[in-house]
């Protein structure tokens, strides 16, 4: 198991980051740990230093990395909502590519022998999903600014980080769980159900494409995979790994599961604004390499994940209404 003395985490205040920061604190309790925030956090993560710097501010990023000199950099921060890409194309590229470049340059200069963990996305495979299940060798054919910028950032890191730096790139498939916001499909369902149950909105649930089939994971299983990869020792300095269940689930079937968990009846209506013109019918990944390297396998049952997500939104709606 690799030991780390100093850890820098970007995106630590986000959905996955909140789970991962806790897991890393447990795994490396004696390490100096810092989270990079865009602005002063209102609720900083306990046990972590708060460093304030915009990812696109090269001077500030260099100063932060120079001060910490981390031997592990975990880069989660991104503009990650595919649904918002059409409106935020420039911001997506500036953050996902420009921010990654600023961070990579600073690491190359001030922490050249570090491990750099980059959370990419399965979306980089894009149109190649039409050819079948995706392995790490599947051609990258991204279809939007989010996936294009992530694919470009992967190559950027290979080129900019020095040979001594260890680069781990993960291509995670869809993951969800308590804490995910409603820009994403399953929390959008759960949030609406919770508000319908509370009588805050009419009993109509608005949806996009229910026919799409996706490879879904619980966020806790994804974080477990991240931690296993970070702890790996003796691996090549350039490693790219899928994180996937290998199973396709229709979005409509998940909605039916959530519907069975609802305390009230509701209608389902298509919202044209939620339809994505480039939707791929089915997207599934092969995580054999991850399993071979680490022994990882998903452990959370899908039904438990859906219920945990819905219960979290029920609590949040009560807070909002209060």
N, C-alpha and C positions, 0 to 999 in steps of 0.2 A: 504494500500500500504506500502510495506517495505521501510524504509529509510536507506540509506547507507552513511557513512562518508568517506570511503576510498575504492577505487576500483582498482583492479589489472586485467588487460586484457592481455592475451597472444594471439598472432595471430592478433593483432590489425592493422597490416599493410597489411593483406591479403584481399582477395576479400570480404568475409562477414564482417571481422573486420572493414573495412573502413566504412561500413554502420552502424554497431553496435556501434562503438565508437562515431559517431555523435549522434545516438539515446540516448545513455547513458549520454552523456554530456548535452543533452536537458532535460533528465529526472531527473538528479542529478547534477544540476549546481553548488551546493555548496560543493560537495564532492571532496576530493583529488583524482585525477585520474592519473594512471600511466599505460603505455603500456610497456610490456616486449619485447625487440628486441634481436635477436640473435647477431647482430652487430650494430655498430653506424648507425642510419638511415640517409639516404640522404635527406629524406623528412618526418620529424617527424610530427605526427598528432597535429594540433593546439589545445590548451586547455588540452593537456595531457603531463605529464612528460614522459621522455624516460628513461627507465631502460635497461641497456645492460647486458644480461646474456644468455648463451646457456642453453636451457632447460635440456640438459643432464649433465650439470655441477652442481652437487648437492651443492657444496660449494657456488657457485655464486647465485644459486636459493634461498638457505637458507638466504643468506645475503640480497637479494632483498626483500624477504617476511618479514624478521625480521625488516628491515628498514621501510617498509610501514605498516605492520600489517593490512592488508585489512580486511574489514568485508564483502566484496564481491569479489570473485575470479571468473573470466570468462575465461574459458580455451578453446580457439578455435584452438590454434596452433597444427598442425599435418602435417605429410606427407600424403597428401590426394588424390593424383592422382592414381586411381586404375590402369590406363594404365601403370604406371611406376613401379608397385609393383614387377614385375618379375625381374627387374634390380636393385631394391632398397629394397629388402626384409629386409636386416639387418638394414639399415637406418630407414625403416618404424617401425620396432620393437623398435629400440633404442629411436626414438623420441616419438612415440605414446604411448609406455608402459613405457620405462625408464624415459622419460621426465615427464610423468604424475606422476610416483612414486616420483620423486624428488620434484615436486611441492606439492604433497599431504603430503609428510613427513614434508616439511617446514611449510605448513599450519597447520598441526596437532600440531606442536611444538609452532608456534608463533601466530597463529590466529585460535585457536581451536573452537571458536564459530561462525565462519564465514559462509556465504553461498557460496557454491562451485558449480558453473554452468559449466557442462561439455557437450560440443557439440560432441556427438557420431554420429552415422550414421545409416540409415535404412539398410545399407549393412550388418549389423550384423545378419539380418534374413536369408540372403543367400538362401540356398536350401529350406528353409521353404516357400518361395514365391511360390514354386510349389504346395503348399497345399491351396493356396488362399490368400485373403487379410490379411495383418499383423496387429495384435493388439499388445499392450504391453505385452500380455501373450504368444505370439507366440514364440516357441522355437528358440533359437539362433543357427544357423547352418552356420557360415561364410565360405566363399569360397576362400579367399585370405588373404595375409598378412595384408593388410589395415583393412579389417573388423575383422579379427581375433585379431589384436592388439587393436582395439577399444573395442571389446567385453571383452577382458582381462582387459583393462583399466577401464571399467565400474565396474567390480567386484573388482579390486584393490582399487578403491575409496571407495566402500562400506566397505572394510575391513580396510583400513588405516586411513580414516578420523574418528575422534572421534565421539561418539554418539551425542554430542551437535552441531556438524557441520551439516548444512542443505545441502543436496546433491540433485541437480536437473540434471538429465540426459535427454538430448533430442536426439531423433533419427529422424533426418530430412531426408526427401526424396529429390530427385533431385531438386536443385534450381539453377537458372541462372539469368542473368541480366547484365547491363553495368558494365564492369570492370573484368569480369571473363576471365581467360586466356584460350588459345586454347588447353590446355591439355584435356579439357572437350568437350563433343560431340557438343553441340549447338554453343559455341563460335568458335569451329573448323570450323563449317559450315559458320558462319557469317564472320569469318576472311577471309576465302577463297573467299566468294562472294565479300567482299569489295576489295580484291586484284584483282579479275577478273574485277570488275567494273573500277578499276583504271588502268587497262592494265598492271599490274605488273606480272601476271601469265597467262598462257593459259586458255581458258574458259572450264576448266575441274575441277569438284569438287570431291575430293576423300573422300570416306565414308567407314564406317565399316558396322555393322549389322543394317539395316534399319527396320527389322521386330520386333525388341524388343519393348515392350510397357512399359512405365515408368510413374511414378507419378511426374509431374513437378510443381514447384512453382516459383513465382517471389521472388528474394532474399529479397525484401522489405517486403513481407508477412512473410517470415521466421524470419526476424529481429523483426517484430512486435510481433510474437509469443514469441521470446526470451525475449523481454522486458516485456510482460505480465506475463510470468512465473517468471522472476526475481522480479517483483513487488508484487507477491502473498504473502499474509501474512496468518499465521495460518494453513499452510499445513504440512503434515508429513515431518519428516527430511530426508526421502528417497523417491524421486519422479522420475519416469521415464515416459516420454511422447513422443508419436509420433507427428511429424509435417508433415502433408500430405494433399493433396487435395481430396484423395479418388477416383480419376479418372485416368484411364490409357490412355496414348496417344502414338500412334505408332511413333517412331523416324522418319520414312519415311513421315508421315503426317506433322510433324513439318518442315521437310526439304521442303516439297511442299509449306507450308506457307511462309517460307523464300524465296523460289524461286519466289513466286508471288510478293514479295516485292523487288526483284532484278531489277536493271535497265538494265541488259543485260542478254542474254540467255547463258546457259552453259550446258555441258554434266555432267552426274553423273557416276562415275566409282568406283567399289569396290577396296579398298586397303587392301590386306590380312593382312598387319601389323596392321590394325585398328580393326581387328576381335578379340574378346575375347573368348577363348575356353570354358569358364565356364558361358557364358552369359545365364541369366535366361530369359525365354520368356516374362514374365510379372511380374512387381513388383509394388504393390499398397499398400497404408497404410490406416489405420483407425485412424482418429484424433478426435474421439468422446470425449475422456478424456480431451484433450486440450480445445475443445470447451466448455465442461461442466465446466471446472475449470475457464476459462478466458473469454468465449464468443467470442473467436477468430474464424475468417473465412477468407479465402483468399479474397482480394479485387481487385487485379490487373488482368485484362483480359489477356488471353494468347497472343492474337494478339498484344496487346500493349507491352507485354514483349519481344516478338520476334523482333518487330520493334525497341524498345529501344536498344536491344542488337546489332542489325545490324547497327544502326546509330552510336553507340559508336565505333564499329570497323571501320566504314567508317572514322570517325574522326582520329582514331589511325593510320590507313593506310596512310592518308594524312600526318600526322606527320612523320611517318616512311619514306615515300617517300621524304619528304622535307628535 
